[in-house]
Amino acid sequence: MKSEIVSAAAEIAREKRIDKEDLRDILEDIFSTLMKRKYGEDADFDVIVNIDRGDMEIFVEKEVVKEVTDPDRQIALSEAAKVDPEVEEGEYFAEVVNPESFGRRLINIAKQTLMQRLREYEKNKVYEEYKSRIGEIVIGDVHQETRAGYFIVVDRTEMFMPKSESIPSERLRRGDSVRALIKEVVKPDKSEDEEEPDRRKRRRGHRPEIIVSRADERFLIRLFEIEVPEIFDGIVEIKKVARRPGERSKIAVESIDKRVDPVGACVGMRGVRIQSIVRELNGEKIDVIAFSNEPEIFITRALTPAKPSRVIYNPEENLAVAIIPDKDMGLAMGRGEVNRELVQELTGVNIELMKESEFYEKAMEEETVTEVHEIPGLSKKIVEKLNEAGIHTADELKSLGLQGLLEIPGIGQKTAQKILSQLNI
């Protein structure tokens, strides 16, 4: 039997890409509920929906009797015989139920329930689909800008990018095509949504809220995976990332193949790969750094664009003092100290920057007052040998140099180098 409800539901399902099998189950469940309302919870019936033909058949089992006393459970023998002449009293007969016989009130309930179930289905389907795609980059069009952020449409699905997840220096406009990372998928709770006053949260009650980001570190990582085949193939590994969206990022890379230069692979011929990422990030500066397990080396590389003349690392305090040429101090700090902060995040070491002139001035002051026995790291035996040779101050010791130390009885090459290292020579 053709049904307007089935036909209308099938059209909606096509528009919203709802599976036919799922739509059939929804309709059968709705009309089963109506049958129980009309004939009782213990009624024996079948509801069969055919989405392709747009029809629905409903049968209810009734007992064949000569005189009907309960129309919901009995059918007259004379009526049943019109369909099946061989039917007999006492048998059970499957009577066809016309959906229109439910009455306008129940039909309206069915329509309202159907629309509600379809919305719930769509919401759950979107939630499950995008929950499994967290961390993936999508491309969409900016649909609307609000004070809180941007609504972006991706394949007819609305997503939201809060201002905190956008690049601060970037202004997007309606219709702009934009790439972003799926950061989070929130399945709204109806009771909570009713209490939330702001417009964006009210809109969220109708569908899952898919949060996308262009400021997340993972967005930068995914861009490198797209632009650098060696990273995608696993030849070059991204070890660590530190980022200030719109300002500067530092990314440490390492190659598992000695023949492949990890920094060169990321930069590309004439910088074509890195420039593609920089353009995508609205001009954000990106420092690609070769990773090292040696803190002094890693910190030296991470301080780019500054070039420290020396890095002194104290593992006990997890502190490093970087000696910076005076002219490069601004580069080492960065605007608002962003470069130093990024180096700390990337290396996991507290960084103290010192001008080269200040370092040597301080070293000279220390040398004028330091006795040999006050120099850290020198054993009592070595101090005695130096005193026997007439060396009592760090200044005298420094003036000897390596060759002078080797001429002192009992001082070998290894010991001489140790002494000089304690003097920061």
C-alpha positions as CSV (number, residue, x, y, z in Angstrom):
1,M,0.0,0.0,0.0
2,K,1.5,3.3,-1.1
3,S,2.2,5.6,1.8
4,E,2.8,9.4,1.7
5,I,4.8,9.2,4.9
6,V,7.2,6.5,3.5
7,S,7.6,8.5,0.2
8,A,8.3,11.8,2.1
9,A,10.7,10.0,4.5
10,A,12.6,8.4,1.6
11,E,13.1,11.8,0.0
12,I,14.4,13.3,3.2
13,A,16.7,10.3,3.6
14,R,18.2,10.8,0.1
15,E,18.9,14.5,0.9
16,K,20.5,13.6,4.3
17,R,22.2,10.5,3.0
18,I,20.5,8.2,5.5
19,D,20.8,4.5,4.8
20,K,17.6,2.9,3.5
21,E,17.9,0.0,5.9
22,D,18.1,2.4,8.8
23,L,15.1,4.4,7.5
24,R,13.1,1.2,7.2
25,D,13.9,0.3,10.8
26,I,12.9,3.7,12.0
27,L,9.5,3.7,10.2
28,E,8.8,0.1,11.3
29,D,9.6,1.1,14.9
30,I,7.3,4.2,14.7
31,F,4.3,2.3,13.3
32,S,4.8,-0.6,15.7
33,T,4.5,2.0,18.5
34,L,1.2,3.3,16.9
35,M,-0.1,-0.3,16.5
36,K,0.5,-0.9,20.2
37,R,-1.4,2.4,21.0
38,K,-4.3,1.4,18.9
39,Y,-4.6,-2.4,19.6
40,G,-2.8,-2.8,22.9
41,E,0.6,-3.9,24.0
42,D,-0.1,-7.6,23.5
43,A,-1.5,-7.2,20.0
44,D,0.0,-9.6,17.4
45,F,0.9,-7.6,14.3
46,D,3.6,-7.1,11.5
47,V,4.8,-3.9,10.0
48,I,6.6,-4.2,6.6
49,V,8.1,-1.1,4.9
50,N,9.6,-1.1,1.4
51,I,11.6,2.1,0.9
52,D,12.3,1.5,-2.8
53,R,8.6,1.1,-3.7
54,G,7.5,3.8,-1.2
55,D,4.9,1.5,0.4
56,M,4.0,0.0,3.7
57,E,2.0,-3.1,4.7
58,I,0.6,-3.5,8.2
59,F,-1.1,-6.8,9.3
60,V,-2.8,-7.5,12.6
61,E,-3.8,-11.0,13.7
62,K,-7.5,-11.3,14.7
63,E,-9.6,-14.2,15.8
64,V,-12.4,-15.2,13.4
65,V,-15.8,-15.1,15.1
66,K,-19.5,-15.1,14.1
67,E,-20.2,-12.1,16.3
68,V,-17.6,-9.5,17.1
69,T,-17.4,-8.3,20.7
70,D,-13.8,-6.9,20.6
71,P,-13.1,-5.2,17.3
72,D,-9.4,-4.8,18.1
73,R,-8.9,-8.5,18.5
74,Q,-11.7,-10.1,16.5
75,I,-13.0,-10.1,13.0
76,A,-16.4,-11.3,11.7
77,L,-16.4,-14.5,9.7
78,S,-18.4,-12.8,7.0
79,E,-15.7,-10.1,6.6
80,A,-12.8,-12.5,6.7
81,A,-14.5,-14.8,4.1
82,K,-14.4,-11.9,1.6
83,V,-10.6,-12.2,1.5
84,D,-10.2,-15.9,2.2
85,P,-13.4,-18.0,1.4
86,E,-11.9,-21.0,3.1
87,V,-11.4,-19.4,6.5
88,E,-13.2,-20.9,9.4
89,E,-14.5,-19.7,12.8
90,G,-11.8,-19.9,15.5
91,E,-8.9,-19.5,13.2
92,Y,-6.7,-16.4,13.2
93,F,-6.8,-14.1,10.2
94,A,-4.2,-11.4,9.2
95,E,-6.2,-8.3,8.6
96,V,-4.6,-5.5,6.5
97,V,-4.6,-2.2,8.4
98,N,-4.9,1.0,6.4
99,P,-2.5,3.6,8.0
100,E,-5.2,6.2,7.5
101,S,-7.4,4.3,10.0
102,F,-5.1,5.5,12.8
103,G,-6.8,8.9,12.7
104,R,-5.3,12.4,12.2
105,R,-3.9,12.6,15.8
106,L,-1.9,9.4,15.6
107,I,-0.7,10.2,12.1
108,N,0.6,13.6,13.2
109,I,2.4,11.9,16.1
110,A,4.0,9.6,13.6
111,K,5.2,12.5,11.4
112,Q,6.6,14.4,14.4
113,T,8.3,11.3,15.8
114,L,9.7,10.5,12.3
115,M,11.3,14.0,12.0
116,Q,12.7,13.8,15.5
117,R,14.2,10.3,14.8
118,L,15.7,11.4,11.5
119,R,17.4,14.4,13.2
120,E,18.7,12.1,16.0
121,Y,19.9,9.7,13.4
122,E,21.7,12.4,11.4
123,K,23.2,13.8,14.5
124,N,24.6,10.4,15.7
125,K,25.9,9.5,12.2
126,V,27.8,12.8,11.9
127,Y,29.1,12.4,15.5
128,E,30.4,8.8,14.8
129,E,31.9,9.8,11.4
130,Y,33.8,12.8,12.6
131,K,34.8,11.3,15.9
132,S,36.9,8.8,14.0
133,R,38.5,11.6,12.0
134,I,39.9,13.7,14.8
135,G,43.4,14.8,13.8
136,E,42.6,14.9,10.1
137,I,42.8,18.0,7.9
138,V,39.6,19.0,6.1
139,I,38.9,21.7,3.5
140,G,35.8,23.9,3.8
141,D,34.3,27.3,3.1
142,V,33.7,30.0,5.7
143,H,30.0,30.2,6.1
144,Q,29.7,32.8,8.9
145,E,31.9,34.9,11.1
146,T,30.9,35.7,14.7
147,R,32.6,37.3,17.7
148,A,33.3,33.8,19.0
149,G,34.7,32.4,15.9
150,Y,34.0,31.0,12.4
151,F,31.4,28.6,11.1
152,I,32.9,26.5,8.3
153,V,30.9,24.1,6.0
154,V,32.7,20.9,5.0
155,D,30.7,18.5,2.7
156,R,27.4,20.0,3.9
157,T,28.5,19.6,7.5
158,E,28.9,22.7,9.7
159,M,32.0,23.0,11.8
160,F,33.2,25.7,14.2
161,M,36.6,27.3,14.6
162,P,36.8,29.3,17.8
163,K,38.9,32.5,17.7
164,S,41.3,30.8,20.1
165,E,41.9,28.1,17.5
166,S,42.4,30.5,14.5
167,I,45.7,32.2,13.6
168,P,45.6,35.6,15.3
169,S,47.0,37.5,12.4
170,E,44.6,35.9,9.9
171,R,41.2,37.4,9.0
172,L,38.8,35.0,7.2
173,R,35.8,36.2,5.3
174,R,32.5,34.5,4.2
175,G,33.2,32.3,1.1
176,D,36.9,31.9,1.8
177,S,38.2,28.3,1.3
178,V,40.2,27.2,4.3
179,R,42.0,24.2,5.6
180,A,41.8,23.2,9.3
181,L,42.4,20.2,11.6
182,I,39.5,18.4,13.3
183,K,40.4,18.9,16.9
184,E,37.4,17.8,18.9
185,V,33.8,16.4,18.3
186,V,31.3,17.2,21.1
187,K,28.1,15.2,21.4
188,P,25.7,17.7,22.9
189,D,23.5,16.9,25.9
190,K,20.0,18.2,25.5
191,S,19.5,19.1,29.1
192,E,22.7,21.1,29.1
193,D,21.9,22.8,25.9
194,E,18.6,24.2,27.2
195,E,20.5,26.0,30.0
196,E,23.2,27.5,27.7
197,P,22.3,31.0,26.8
198,D,24.6,31.9,24.0
199,R,23.6,31.5,20.4
200,R,26.4,29.2,19.3
201,K,25.5,26.7,22.1
202,R,21.8,26.8,21.2
203,R,22.8,25.9,17.6
204,R,24.9,23.1,18.9
205,G,21.8,21.4,20.4
206,H,20.7,20.4,16.9
207,R,23.9,18.7,15.9
208,P,27.3,17.6,17.2
209,E,29.7,20.4,17.5
210,I,32.8,19.7,15.4
211,I,35.7,21.9,16.6
212,V,38.4,22.6,14.0
213,S,41.7,24.4,14.5
214,R,44.4,26.2,12.6
215,A,46.4,27.0,15.7
216,D,46.9,23.5,17.0
217,E,50.4,22.0,16.8
218,R,49.0,18.9,15.1
219,F,47.8,21.2,12.2
220,L,51.5,22.1,11.6
221,I,52.5,18.5,11.8
222,R,49.8,17.4,9.3
223,L,50.9,20.1,6.9
224,F,54.5,18.8,7.0
225,E,53.2,15.2,6.4
226,I,51.3,16.5,3.3
227,E,54.2,18.6,1.9
228,V,57.1,16.3,2.8
229,P,57.0,12.8,1.3
230,E,59.9,11.7,3.5
231,I,57.8,12.4,6.6
232,F,54.7,10.7,5.3
233,D,56.8,7.6,4.4
234,G,58.4,7.6,7.8
235,I,62.0,8.2,6.6
236,V,62.1,11.6,8.4
237,E,60.5,11.7,11.9
238,I,59.1,14.8,13.6
239,K,60.5,14.6,17.2
240,K,59.2,17.7,18.8
241,V,57.2,20.8,18.0
242,A,56.8,24.2,19.7
243,R,54.5,26.8,18.2
244,R,53.1,30.3,18.6
245,P,50.4,30.5,15.9
246,G,51.0,33.4,13.5
247,E,54.4,34.3,14.9
248,R,57.0,31.5,14.9
249,S,57.2,27.7,15.1
250,K,60.1,25.4,15.8
251,I,60.1,21.8,14.6
252,A,62.8,19.2,15.4
253,V,63.3,16.5,12.8
254,E,65.5,13.4,12.6
255,S,66.2,11.0,9.7
256,I,66.4,7.2,10.1
257,D,68.4,7.1,6.8
258,K,71.8,8.7,7.0
259,R,71.6,9.5,3.3
260,V,68.6,11.8,3.8
261,D,69.1,15.3,5.3
262,P,66.0,15.8,7.5
263,V,66.2,19.6,7.4
264,G,66.8,19.7,3.6
265,A,63.9,17.3,3.0
266,C,61.6,19.6,5.0
267,V,62.8,22.8,3.3
268,G,62.7,21.4,-0.2
269,M,64.5,22.5,-3.3
270,R,64.9,26.3,-3.1
271,G,62.6,26.3,-0.1
272,V,59.5,25.3,-2.1
273,R,58.1,22.9,0.6
274,I,58.6,25.1,3.6
275,Q,57.3,28.2,1.7
276,S,54.1,26.3,0.9
277,I,53.5,25.7,4.6
278,V,54.4,29.3,5.5
279,R,51.8,30.6,3.0
280,E,49.2,28.3,4.5
281,L,50.0,29.6,7.9
282,N,49.7,33.3,6.8
283,G,53.4,34.0,6.9
284,E,54.3,32.3,10.2
285,K,58.0,31.8,10.6
286,I,59.1,28.2,10.8
287,D,62.5,27.0,12.1
288,V,63.3,23.4,11.0
289,I,66.0,22.0,13.4
290,A,68.0,18.8,13.2
291,F,67.3,16.9,16.5
292,S,70.1,15.9,18.8
293,N,70.3,13.9,22.0
294,E,73.1,16.1,23.2
295,P,71.5,19.1,25.0
296,E,74.3,21.6,24.2
297,I,74.0,20.8,20.5
298,F,70.2,20.7,20.4
299,I,69.9,24.0,22.3
300,T,72.5,25.7,20.0
301,R,70.5,24.6,16.9
302,A,67.1,25.5,18.5
303,L,68.2,29.1,19.2
304,T,68.2,29.9,15.5
305,P,68.1,32.5,14.0
306,A,70.6,33.5,16.7
307,K,74.0,31.7,16.7
308,P,75.3,31.3,20.3
309,S,79.0,31.3,20.7
310,R,78.7,28.8,23.5
311,V,76.1,26.8,25.6
312,I,76.8,25.7,29.1
313,Y,74.4,23.0,30.3
314,N,73.8,22.0,34.0
315,P,71.9,18.7,34.0
316,E,71.4,18.7,37.7
317,E,69.3,22.0,37.5
318,N,68.2,21.3,33.9
319,L,69.4,24.8,33.2
320,A,71.4,26.1,30.2
321,V,73.2,29.4,29.8
322,A,73.6,30.4,26.2
323,I,76.3,32.9,25.5
324,I,75.0,35.2,22.7
325,P,77.0,37.7,20.6
326,D,75.8,41.1,21.6
327,K,74.5,41.9,18.2
328,D,72.3,38.7,18.1
329,M,70.7,39.2,21.5
330,G,67.5,40.5,20.0
331,L,67.3,37.5,17.7
332,A,67.9,35.1,20.5
333,M,65.1,36.6,22.6
334,G,62.6,37.3,19.9
335,R,59.7,39.7,20.0
336,G,58.2,39.3,23.5
337,E,60.8,36.7,24.3
338,V,58.9,34.3,22.0
339,N,62.1,32.7,20.6
340,R,63.6,31.9,24.0
341,E,60.2,30.5,25.2
342,L,59.9,28.3,22.1
343,V,63.5,27.0,22.6
344,Q,62.5,26.0,26.2
345,E,59.4,24.2,25.0
346,L,61.3,22.4,22.3
347,T,64.2,21.3,24.4
348,G,62.6,21.0,27.8
349,V,65.5,22.9,29.3
350,N,65.3,26.2,31.1
351,I,67.3,28.7,29.1
352,E,69.2,31.7,30.3
353,L,70.6,34.1,27.7
354,M,73.7,36.1,28.4
355,K,75.5,38.7,26.2
356,E,79.0,37.6,25.3
357,S,80.5,40.9,26.7
358,E,78.8,40.3,30.0
359,F,80.0,36.7,30.2
360,Y,83.7,37.6,29.6
361,E,83.5,40.6,32.0
362,K,82.1,38.3,34.7
363,A,84.7,35.7,33.9
364,M,87.5,38.2,34.3
365,E,86.1,39.4,37.7
366,E,85.9,35.9,38.9
367,E,89.5,35.1,37.7
368,T,91.0,38.0,39.8
369,V,89.7,36.6,43.1
370,T,89.7,32.9,42.5
371,E,92.4,30.8,44.2
372,V,93.4,27.5,42.7
373,H,91.8,25.5,45.6
374,E,88.5,27.3,44.9
375,I,88.2,26.1,41.3
376,P,85.4,23.5,41.3
377,G,86.3,20.0,40.0
378,L,90.0,20.0,41.0
379,S,91.1,17.3,43.4
380,K,93.3,18.0,46.4
381,K,96.2,16.1,44.7
382,I,96.0,18.3,41.6
383,V,95.9,21.5,43.7
384,E,99.0,20.4,45.6
385,K,100.9,19.7,42.4
386,L,99.9,23.2,41.1
387,N,101.0,24.9,44.3
388,E,104.3,23.0,44.3
389,A,104.8,24.5,40.8
390,G,104.2,28.0,42.1
391,I,100.6,28.3,40.7
392,H,98.2,29.7,43.3
393,T,95.5,31.6,41.4
394,A,93.2,30.9,38.5
395,D,94.7,33.8,36.6
396,E,98.2,32.3,36.9
397,L,96.8,28.9,35.8
398,K,95.0,30.4,32.8
399,S,98.2,32.2,31.6
400,L,100.0,28.8,31.4
401,G,97.8,27.4,28.8
402,L,97.8,23.7,27.8
403,Q,101.6,23.5,27.0
404,G,102.5,25.2,30.3
405,L,100.4,22.8,32.3
406,L,102.0,19.7,30.6
407,E,105.4,20.9,31.8
408,I,104.3,20.6,35.4
409,P,105.4,17.2,36.9
410,G,102.5,14.9,37.4
411,I,100.1,16.7,35.0
412,G,99.3,14.7,31.9
413,Q,97.3,15.6,28.8
414,K,93.9,14.4,30.2
415,T,94.4,16.2,33.5
416,A,95.5,19.4,31.8
417,Q,92.4,19.4,29.6
418,K,90.2,18.9,32.6
419,I,91.8,21.8,34.4
420,L,91.3,24.1,31.4
421,S,87.6,23.0,31.0
422,Q,87.0,24.0,34.6
423,L,88.3,27.5,33.7
424,N,85.9,27.6,30.7
425,I,88.8,27.6,28.3
